[in-house]
């Protein structure tokens, strides 16, 4: 994870995930890797927001799931997001504002 | 049958990285034309004034390739159809909060399903006509997504159509019924644009800027009201939407980065399409506040969270880097958040005798919820209206409008909106073009009309068409027949076919649990 050296006001970014048994480990992994995040629930949905940046790490998700997990699988869980998808690679997905 | 000889266990071949696969399977499959000019191969890229210097600068953050696309889409469909089957087999429709909930679905499925098909067609066109393999492939995936959404919506709808009214003729309704001309005209406006304007209209303004307002509270509402099929198709579709949102956002950044001169053109499109999209989402505003028996959040709350906080406070700060300003007339939308759902529902309530859904006056409990959700406006402006209507109903005079409304030339919504800053005066704007007067409902719609009057003068306005004799005849029954509506589709919910069936079905269920006879217990 990058150090939080940005000087601009930390605007929130966020991701909305379906609340399901399959996605619970994914949500737990995001919570663990983004300690500054806030989680809110509405029926069927979990909304996670964090200042400036959210990272979803393959390794952490695999640990929580107890099996291999491709970052492409995140497409099965995501309902919506705000921010830019800055990186979507084999090992992590990063949502952050560009400017 | 001969079995293939068992293969020796070899080490799993190392897969290419996501980045390398994406390069190989999209960019790597592109070619340069040799016997035609590039301008002949891609003839539609110049006339909107957009300049692209380098198509390869386009980035797809999803790095999606066709194999990954098919694998995950197949999995999504598998899950969805399992839910639809389970719902049908388990009589899931009886677990809805109330049959009146389905009115929200009738508005949504009737309005949106045909739009998905329109989007499918136009994205297929973009997949052919963009001069770079990155955006072409992203548009191709979106095109396939959109036709999948149409199909899944039809399947969801068919589950309810067997038992409830108003869903049997959605395709013809879309072409003919007055209120469906609102989403229809939006999409036809977009489909008749050039490729780049369409991308900003649908990819950016609709998918990124407003999709959260349209889909997220809707699906959450479905979940909260026991509508599993809608929730599941919604989530399944919405997970595609996150890719579509990315396409929209990449599109706008790409256009802004390519050439300084693109900025002004793009700003004009954002200004236009924000207001166009915002007017269409007015249907969602009334759904949230009036049509869901169990409420999720008010329109005002939803607008503040998804639009003001996320988009104005987040996205537009980012776009300011390129010189992009928040959309024109956004301040009118913000001021209207206290009024919008009430004004739109009042229109639908009065005209539901000619729609494929039914309406009902809010109960006292519902009005109390509206009071606390809208402390500054509901008790002052809208409760008195409903109290009066309650008296009408008690005297047997449930209110239906007798005449036909004046429609806005741009958004095509009946002109029931009020002046900015004055909730008691109706807003009506007039513009003259080549000797004729055209009416619009707001500053936003007037600005859009005056920017392209040649386009909007051609609008097919349902009310004008009825008066011109193009809709089956001059009387209400003739028009309803031409719409393809049947008895039970329209009007007041209480006492309607759906309501009567619902009460009977729930009554049976209640009787079953309240007094189980010995015979039933034996369960033979």
Contacts between the chains, C-beta under 8 A, distances in Angstrom:
chain1	res1	chain2	res2	distance
A	11	B	313	6.5
A	11	B	314	5.1
A	11	B	317	6.1
A	12	B	309	7.8
A	12	B	310	7.9
A	12	B	314	6.7
A	13	B	314	7.1
A	14	B	310	7.0
A	16	B	212	7.9
A	16	B	216	6.3
A	18	B	235	4.9
A	18	B	239	7.8
A	42	B	220	4.8
A	42	B	296	6.3
A	42	B	297	7.2
A	43	B	220	4.9
A	43	B	221	7.6
A	43	B	223	4.2
A	43	B	224	3.9
A	43	B	296	6.3
A	44	B	219	6.5
A	44	B	220	5.6
A	44	B	222	7.8
A	44	B	223	3.4
A	44	B	224	7.6
A	44	B	231	5.7
A	44	B	235	7.3
A	45	B	216	7.0
A	45	B	219	7.5
A	45	B	220	5.5
A	45	B	223	7.7
A	71	B	18	7.4
A	72	B	18	7.8
A	72	B	68	5.0
A	72	B	71	8.0
A	72	B	72	6.2
A	73	B	72	7.3
A	75	B	62	7.7
A	75	B	72	5.3
A	75	B	239	5.7
A	75	B	242	7.5
A	75	B	243	7.3
A	76	B	72	6.3
A	76	B	75	6.5
A	76	B	76	6.5
A	76	B	239	6.4
A	77	B	239	7.3
A	78	B	239	5.6
A	78	B	242	4.7
A	79	B	215	7.9
A	79	B	216	6.7
A	79	B	219	7.4
A	79	B	235	5.8
A	79	B	238	4.6
A	79	B	239	6.2
A	79	B	241	7.8
A	79	B	242	7.0
A	80	B	211	7.0
A	80	B	212	5.4
A	80	B	215	7.2
A	80	B	216	5.6
A	80	B	238	6.2
A	80	B	241	6.8
A	80	B	242	5.9
A	80	B	245	7.2
A	81	B	242	5.9
A	81	B	245	7.2
A	82	B	212	7.4
A	82	B	310	4.3
A	82	B	311	7.3
A	82	B	314	5.6
A	82	B	315	6.9
A	83	B	314	6.9
A	84	B	61	7.7
A	84	B	249	6.3
A	84	B	318	7.2
A	85	B	61	4.0
A	85	B	62	7.2
A	85	B	246	5.5
A	86	B	61	7.1
A	87	B	61	7.0
A	88	B	18	7.5
A	88	B	61	4.8
A	88	B	62	5.6
A	88	B	63	5.9
A	89	B	17	7.5
A	89	B	18	5.6
A	89	B	19	6.7
A	89	B	63	7.6
A	90	B	17	5.7
A	90	B	18	5.0
A	97	B	314	6.8
A	97	B	317	7.3
A	97	B	318	5.2
A	98	B	253	7.7
A	98	B	318	5.6
A	98	B	321	7.4
A	99	B	317	7.4
A	99	B	318	4.9
A	99	B	320	7.5
A	99	B	321	3.8
